[in-house]
Amino acid sequence: MTERPLGRSLMVLLAVGVAIAIPAVQATQDIGLSAAEFAGQGNQTLRAAGYAFSIWGLIYLGLAVYALYQVSVAPESPTLQALAWPSAVAIAGCGAWILASAFNAQWLSVAIIVVSAATLIWGLMRARAAAPQPPTRDKLLIVWPLSLLAGWLTIASAINILTVLTAEGIIGPDLTWAMIGITVVLTVGGFVGWRLRSPVYLAPIAWGLIAVYVAEQADKPVAAWLAAGAALALVAEALAMLRKGR
């Protein structure tokens, strides 16, 4: 059995602890701007309904399970080897983003979320190349929790970028930019989901797009329906993967 590096395991555990603790401390101690207040400065171009962010409860639960599993006595695996360090970077980035938004460091928030999303997607692709058919325990306790986070970071990155560009006055809150954002999410999400063969990665993106539809029905109905269509396209892709898997 390959010995699992203690330093690596502790780093992942620390990253998960930071990602969960920082939002709790920031909210309870009323430090700086809340995430909603930060987004409110520039969400006139594209926004998601507030209920969509409840997905963080499921994400945090998955990350906690992943952290505990990777410090357990379970054997080392190619999947964990490929994902451990990228996941530590991405998960720590979730906590760092809360601090950046609290102190209104707008461009830093963009850099953090984009690097976190890209790093985790890269790690998931490495893991798939190393173990195309990982054991069920690795799917449930490693790949699925991290895929859920990667999917949410994908759509959150696009909304974050549009929010900052709008807040900085670089773009105006018009329909064109909203449609570009939705199209980019569909294109990137669909491509990455196909490469990973992961319905779990696609699920939070579709969830977020439906929340965009709900939020934008009144002000930008064209963008809202585009978001709904994009969500349905990703759901169809996910169902096709599941059918093929069977």
C-alpha positions as MATLAB code, in Angstrom:
seq = 'MTERPLGRSLMVLLAVGVAIAIPAVQATQDIGLSAAEFAGQGNQTLRAAGYAFSIWGLIYLGLAVYALYQVSVAPESPTLQALAWPSAVAIAGCGAWILASAFNAQWLSVAIIVVSAATLIWGLMRARAAAPQPPTRDKLLIVWPLSLLAGWLTIASAINILTVLTAEGIIGPDLTWAMIGITVVLTVGGFVGWRLRSPVYLAPIAWGLIAVYVAEQADKPVAAWLAAGAALALVAEALAMLRKGR';
ca = [
       0.000    0.000    0.000;
       1.371    3.429   -0.913;
       1.734    5.676    2.118;
      -0.335    8.824    1.941;
       1.750   12.021    2.426;
       0.842   13.500    5.803;
       1.627   17.077    4.761;
      -0.656   16.837    1.757;
      -3.499   15.397    3.802;
      -3.190   18.102    6.436;
      -3.122   20.801    3.746;
      -6.403   19.568    2.275;
      -7.944   19.362    5.749;
      -6.783   22.902    6.513;
      -8.141   24.222    3.206;
     -11.574   22.743    3.913;
     -11.536   24.152    7.438;
     -10.659   27.608    6.099;
     -13.329   27.459    3.375;
     -16.047   26.608    5.900;
     -14.874   28.793    8.797;
     -14.223   32.081    6.987;
     -17.816   32.627    5.728;
     -19.155   31.791    9.185;
     -16.794   34.223   10.918;
     -17.357   36.941    8.304;
     -21.125   36.687    8.683;
     -21.306   36.416   12.471;
     -18.756   39.169   13.084;
     -20.153   41.404   10.333;
     -16.753   41.882    8.690;
     -16.902   44.072    5.583;
     -19.405   43.483    2.819;
     -21.555   40.395    2.649;
     -21.425   38.410   -0.581;
     -24.856   39.819   -1.491;
     -23.728   43.394   -0.849;
     -20.589   42.840   -2.898;
     -22.589   41.442   -5.825;
     -25.199   44.187   -5.532;
     -22.680   46.773   -6.717;
     -22.679   45.350  -10.240;
     -25.289   42.638  -10.666;
     -27.390   44.771  -13.025;
     -25.967   42.905  -16.047;
     -26.644   39.351  -14.904;
     -27.711   37.889  -11.593;
     -28.985   34.656  -10.112;
     -31.875   34.326   -7.676;
     -30.717   34.253   -4.076;
     -31.967   30.718   -3.401;
     -29.304   29.367   -5.793;
     -26.588   30.003   -3.210;
     -28.147   27.451   -0.865;
     -26.132   24.945   -2.884;
     -23.185   25.876   -0.667;
     -24.712   23.782    2.114;
     -24.403   20.680   -0.062;
     -20.949   21.727   -1.283;
     -19.643   22.236    2.255;
     -21.036   18.860    3.311;
     -19.305   17.177    0.382;
     -16.018   18.938    1.132;
     -16.167   17.894    4.793;
     -16.735   14.258    3.783;
     -13.884   14.482    1.270;
     -11.510   15.982    3.836;
     -12.244   13.297    6.401;
     -11.924   10.524    3.846;
      -8.555   11.679    2.547;
      -7.068   11.656    6.064;
      -8.536    8.221    6.818;
      -6.779    4.868    6.614;
      -8.253    4.196    3.170;
      -5.588    3.185    0.627;
      -3.907    5.749   -1.574;
      -5.396    5.990   -5.053;
      -4.467    7.567   -8.407;
      -7.601    9.719   -8.156;
      -6.584   11.221   -4.840;
      -2.988   11.673   -5.977;
      -4.172   13.664   -8.987;
      -6.715   15.772   -7.105;
      -5.329   16.442   -3.647;
      -3.150   19.492   -4.340;
      -5.435   21.086   -6.969;
      -8.362   20.635   -4.597;
      -6.451   22.272   -1.732;
      -5.795   25.331   -3.906;
      -9.393   25.583   -5.126;
     -10.998   24.982   -1.733;
      -8.751   27.504    0.008;
      -9.708   29.902   -2.779;
     -13.339   29.692   -1.660;
     -12.397   31.140    1.709;
     -10.054   33.690    0.142;
     -12.869   34.893   -2.142;
     -15.059   35.677    0.872;
     -12.296   37.879    2.283;
     -11.688   39.594   -1.067;
     -15.380   40.373   -1.469;
     -15.715   41.500    2.151;
     -12.985   44.093    1.616;
     -14.343   44.972   -1.840;
     -11.190   43.825   -3.663;
     -13.089   43.368   -6.898;
     -10.366   42.316   -9.315;
      -8.767   40.101   -6.683;
     -12.103   38.312   -6.325;
     -12.087   37.636  -10.084;
      -8.531   36.296  -10.001;
      -9.270   34.041   -7.034;
     -12.445   32.479   -8.415;
     -11.082   31.956  -11.938;
      -7.850   30.372  -10.651;
      -9.832   28.181   -8.252;
     -12.179   26.978  -10.988;
      -9.396   26.373  -13.525;
      -7.167   24.567  -11.027;
      -9.929   22.234   -9.883;
     -11.055   21.455  -13.434;
      -7.441   20.693  -14.353;
      -7.202   18.377  -11.355;
     -10.396   16.569  -12.313;
      -9.092   16.042  -15.837;
      -5.815   14.691  -14.416;
      -7.772   12.338  -12.206;
      -9.857   11.064  -15.102;
      -6.714   10.423  -17.144;
      -5.095    8.603  -14.208;
      -8.171    6.516  -13.369;
     -10.952    6.591  -16.002;
     -13.042    4.180  -13.885;
     -12.228    4.890  -10.234;
     -13.710    2.672   -7.511;
     -17.120    3.645   -6.216;
     -15.737    5.008   -2.935;
     -13.464    7.402   -4.849;
     -16.374    8.559   -6.993;
     -18.627    9.202   -4.003;
     -16.074   10.689   -1.619;
     -13.597   12.448   -3.918;
     -14.748   12.984   -7.492;
     -18.387   13.904   -6.898;
     -17.862   16.488   -4.111;
     -15.084   18.175   -6.094;
     -17.054   18.025   -9.349;
     -19.977   19.738   -7.624;
     -17.675   22.522   -6.451;
     -16.025   22.832   -9.881;
     -19.382   23.164  -11.612;
     -20.551   25.889   -9.260;
     -17.255   27.766   -9.584;
     -17.662   27.660  -13.372;
     -20.921   29.588  -13.455;
     -19.951   31.731  -10.456;
     -16.795   32.829  -12.287;
     -18.814   34.144  -15.218;
     -21.267   36.021  -12.995;
     -18.426   37.396  -10.870;
     -16.613   38.710  -13.950;
     -19.743   40.432  -15.282;
     -20.475   41.865  -11.832;
     -17.020   43.412  -11.504;
     -16.976   44.705  -15.081;
     -20.336   46.374  -14.450;
     -19.354   47.789  -11.056;
     -16.182   49.249  -12.590;
     -18.167   50.873  -15.404;
     -16.316   48.920  -18.101;
     -19.539   47.474  -19.478;
     -23.121   48.626  -19.206;
     -25.975   46.505  -17.835;
     -27.346   45.684  -21.264;
     -28.780   42.534  -22.777;
     -25.810   41.820  -25.053;
     -23.364   41.249  -22.205;
     -25.882   39.116  -20.318;
     -26.317   36.885  -23.366;
     -22.562   36.665  -23.894;
     -22.136   35.569  -20.281;
     -24.778   32.859  -20.571;
     -23.314   31.630  -23.865;
     -19.837   31.389  -22.357;
     -21.181   29.415  -19.400;
     -22.991   27.006  -21.726;
     -19.939   26.581  -23.979;
     -17.353   26.137  -21.234;
     -19.620   24.058  -19.026;
     -20.742   21.814  -21.871;
     -17.188   21.248  -23.087;
     -15.710   20.543  -19.666;
     -18.640   18.322  -18.709;
     -18.154   16.308  -21.911;
     -14.409   15.954  -21.272;
     -14.993   14.845  -17.695;
     -18.032   12.722  -18.578;
     -19.549   14.153  -15.401;
     -23.259   14.832  -14.872;
     -22.343   15.932  -11.337;
     -20.196   18.750  -12.738;
     -23.049   19.867  -15.008;
     -25.732   19.805  -12.295;
     -24.739   22.979  -10.394;
     -24.259   24.884  -13.649;
     -27.791   23.999  -14.724;
     -29.003   24.909  -11.220;
     -27.356   28.314  -11.504;
     -28.740   28.951  -14.979;
     -32.265   28.208  -13.804;
     -31.680   30.708  -10.978;
     -30.635   33.261  -13.622;
     -33.902   32.566  -15.451;
     -35.867   33.168  -12.241;
     -34.006   36.397  -11.418;
     -34.079   37.922  -14.903;
     -37.611   37.094  -16.087;
     -38.929   40.594  -15.489;
     -35.977   42.774  -16.505;
     -34.319   40.687  -19.231;
     -36.780   38.078  -20.500;
     -34.656   37.232  -23.555;
     -31.638   36.527  -21.368;
     -33.855   34.620  -18.944;
     -35.118   32.293  -21.652;
     -31.608   31.865  -23.026;
     -30.479   30.805  -19.547;
     -33.378   28.356  -19.304;
     -32.511   26.911  -22.718;
     -28.848   26.591  -21.727;
     -29.852   24.805  -18.522;
     -32.018   22.360  -20.474;
     -29.156   21.721  -22.921;
     -26.818   20.836  -20.044;
     -29.457   18.621  -18.434;
     -29.869   16.824  -21.778;
     -26.090   16.357  -21.955;
     -26.046   14.952  -18.425;
     -28.900   12.542  -19.199;
     -27.119   11.373  -22.352;
     -24.033   10.616  -20.253;
     -26.084    8.654  -17.752;
     -27.800    6.677  -20.522;
     -24.479    5.887  -22.137;
     -23.021    4.885  -18.776;
     -25.730    2.315  -18.302;
];
